[in-house]
Structures are given as structure tokens and as C-alpha cells.
Amino acid sequence: MFLFSLVGFCVIVYYIIQFLVFYYLDSDLELYLLSKLGKPIDTLRGKVVWITGASSGIGRDLAIVLAKHGVRLCLSSRKQSELFKVKQECVEASRGYLHANDVLVLPMDMLEIDNHKKCFDKVIDYFKTLDILVNNAGRSQRAEWNTIQLKVDRELFELDVFAVVNLSRIALNFFLKKNIQGHIAVTSSVTGLVGFPNSATYTAAKHALHGYFETLQNECFNIDVTIFCPGPTATNFLQECFTNTPGEKYNKPVNADDKRLTSERCAELYAIALANKTPLSWAGTKPMNFIFYIGCYYPNVKRL
């Protein structure tokens, strides 16, 4: 009888600790422990990392975090002038680890699928290799489910899913051909873990990414795959959001009073996930991580 009581007590204590951990941390438990005890970001020094969507937000701040630790970078987005600003910030932040020729600016429109291989070849021609591809480019959405026009669904999937998959397949085949244990990372979202209201197409796209890249993790390729899921983050993402109408942007700023994870902190956690090659990590402000944890691992509880 004592043994059963002890087991029951331990289970209760375990769930109390789980609640406190996920209420107060700004990441999942594994990522938090890795930030304290795992491989430091410095272990990526000298590696070549290609970041798409690098001109602003999480992509920009991830580039700067990696540059501080001597990571060579390829920066891509459609905004060439902004990329050059980010390059300058990266070189300055590196404190001498990087020089101008260690950061390549490569303008790229992810929707130009036929141009992906040409861009990839430019990266290889420049650096002679690639260690990590970070698929960060994409747009979010704000719209009610019943009002979304099907063309919006198609356009968002083209950018957030099919473009990412296509570029990743090019990288995968390069790694296999060169017998390199490369690393493919994708910026997903907590909406890839739990369905969120008023962003149906975006949520579906992130779930699709999880389907693609979790499958890749389970196939017998000698590469690493990281799915990183930020929660609400203080970036300008709302301005570029899809809505329910083709060609329209949400075009609203993030409310300064919203409780959001800073883009800088999100990028630091992302870099830690890359250094430790985590299969799945997420980040967000309290108590969001507890909600994500329940939604991901105990989906029936959230329906109560």
C-alpha cells in the first residue's frame, strides 16, 4: 500500500513540476536544459548557414546571433537593400570573427521555384559547401475561416510549404551526393502544434510542414532536421500577413502592449536549437508554453 501511495505522490509532484516549468519558461523544457547544459552556439563557428527571410524579424536576429559566434552566413530575401544592412550588422556584431566576404547577400524570391537551384549553386560556388539551411521565409495570416478565398489558400501554401519543400529537397540531394551530414531547419510556428483561430490557412500550412519534415526525420538519411516553433513574437509579421482576399495584406502593427517574446530572444533560442540539432523545439512567453504543451501532448484536455 505504501508503494502505491509513493508512486501516486511522485506522479503528483511530477505534474506540479511540469506545470511550473511550462508556466514560467520561455521555451520547452528540453531547449531550456540545452541552453544551460547543452552545446553552446560557439560550436557552430566556421559553419556555413543559409537563412531565407533574413532581411527582418527572426531571420535577421538569428543571423546576428550566429554572426556573434563566428558563423559564416548567406542571407536571402526579396529585399536586397535590407539584406546589405543586415550584413553590416552581422559583421559588426561578430567582433572580428567575420569579415565582409564571410557574409553573402543573395536576393531571392522563394516563389520563383525554377530559380531555387541556381541560387543554391551560387551559395556552393561562393562557400564551396553548406552546413545548415534555415527555411525562415514565409508569411502569416489573419482571417475568419468561412471568408477565406481558395486562391489565398493556394498562394500561402506555395510560399510557406511548397517553396520550402523544394529548396529543402535541393539541399538534401546535395548533402547526399557529397556525403555530408547536413542540417535542414524550418521555422514553423506553435500553430503547427495547435490550431489557432483566425489563421486557418497558415495553421494548415504549418501542420503540412510538420508532416513533410517529421517524415524526413523518420527516413534513413544521414542528416539532421530541426523544426522550430515560435509562439507570439514581437516582429512586423502582422503587416505582411495574408488575409481572406488574394493580394491583400493585413498591414497592422503588433500592439506594443501584447505579451510577446522578443525577436532577439527567439533568435537566441533558435540558435541553441541549431547547435544542439533538436528535432522539435518551441519558444514563447508564459503561460503560452503550458498551453502548447497541453495542446501537443494532451489534446483531449484542451477540449474540456
Secondary structure as the mmCIF struct_conf table of DSSP 4:
data_model
#
loop_
_struct_conf.conf_type_id
_struct_conf.id
_struct_conf.beg_label_comp_id
_struct_conf.beg_label_asym_id
_struct_conf.beg_label_seq_id
_struct_conf.end_label_comp_id
_struct_conf.end_label_asym_id
_struct_conf.end_label_seq_id
HELX_RH_AL_P HELX_RH_AL_P1 PHE A 2 TYR A 24
BEND BEND1 ASP A 26 ASP A 26
STRN STRN1 SER A 27 SER A 27
HELX_RH_AL_P HELX_RH_AL_P2 LEU A 29 LEU A 37
BEND BEND2 GLY A 38 GLY A 38
HELX_RH_3T_P HELX_RH_3T_P1 ILE A 41 LEU A 44
TURN_TY1_P TURN_TY1_P1 ARG A 45 GLY A 46
STRN STRN2 VAL A 48 THR A 52
BEND BEND3 GLY A 53 GLY A 53
BEND BEND4 SER A 55 SER A 56
HELX_RH_AL_P HELX_RH_AL_P3 GLY A 57 LYS A 68
TURN_TY1_P TURN_TY1_P2 HIS A 69 GLY A 70
STRN STRN3 ARG A 72 SER A 76
BEND BEND5 ARG A 78 ARG A 78
HELX_RH_AL_P HELX_RH_AL_P4 GLN A 80 ALA A 93
TURN_TY1_P TURN_TY1_P3 SER A 94 GLY A 96
BEND BEND6 TYR A 97 TYR A 97
HELX_RH_3T_P HELX_RH_3T_P2 ALA A 100 ASP A 102
STRN STRN4 VAL A 103 VAL A 105
TURN_TY1_P TURN_TY1_P4 MET A 110 LEU A 111
HELX_RH_3T_P HELX_RH_3T_P3 ILE A 113 ASN A 115
HELX_RH_AL_P HELX_RH_AL_P5 HIS A 116 PHE A 127
BEND BEND7 LYS A 128 LYS A 128
BEND BEND8 ASP A 131 ASP A 131
STRN STRN5 ILE A 132 ASN A 135
STRN STRN6 GLN A 141 GLN A 141
STRN STRN7 ALA A 143 ALA A 143
HELX_RH_3T_P HELX_RH_3T_P4 TRP A 145 THR A 147
HELX_RH_AL_P HELX_RH_AL_P6 LEU A 150 PHE A 157
HELX_RH_PI_P HELX_RH_PI_P1 GLU A 158 PHE A 162
HELX_RH_AL_P HELX_RH_AL_P7 ALA A 163 LYS A 178
TURN_TY1_P TURN_TY1_P5 ASN A 179 ASN A 179
STRN STRN8 HIS A 183 THR A 187
HELX_RH_3T_P HELX_RH_3T_P5 VAL A 190 GLY A 192
TURN_TY1_P TURN_TY1_P6 LEU A 193 LEU A 193
BEND BEND9 VAL A 194 VAL A 194
TURN_TY1_P TURN_TY1_P7 PRO A 197 ASN A 198
STRN STRN9 SER A 199 SER A 199
HELX_RH_AL_P HELX_RH_AL_P8 ALA A 200 ASN A 218
BEND BEND10 GLU A 219 CYS A 220
BEND BEND11 ASN A 222 ASN A 222
STRN STRN10 ASP A 224 PRO A 230
BEND BEND12 PRO A 232 PRO A 232
STRN STRN11 THR A 233 ALA A 234
BEND BEND13 THR A 235 ASN A 236
HELX_RH_AL_P HELX_RH_AL_P9 PHE A 237 GLU A 240
STRN STRN12 PHE A 242 PHE A 242
BEND BEND14 ASN A 244 THR A 245
TURN_TY1_P TURN_TY1_P8 PRO A 246 GLY A 247
STRN STRN13 LYS A 249 LYS A 249
HELX_LH_PP_P HELX_LH_PP_P1 PRO A 253 ASN A 255
TURN_TY1_P TURN_TY1_P9 ALA A 256 ASP A 257
BEND BEND15 ASP A 258 ASP A 258
STRN STRN14 LEU A 261 THR A 262
HELX_RH_AL_P HELX_RH_AL_P10 SER A 263 ASN A 276
TURN_TY1_P TURN_TY1_P10 LYS A 277 LYS A 277
BEND BEND16 PRO A 279 PRO A 279
STRN STRN15 LEU A 280 ALA A 283
TURN_TY1_P TURN_TY1_P11 LYS A 286 PRO A 287
HELX_RH_AL_P HELX_RH_AL_P11 MET A 288 TYR A 297
TURN_TY1_P TURN_TY1_P12 PRO A 299 ASN A 300
HELX_RH_3T_P HELX_RH_3T_P6 VAL A 301 ARG A 303
#
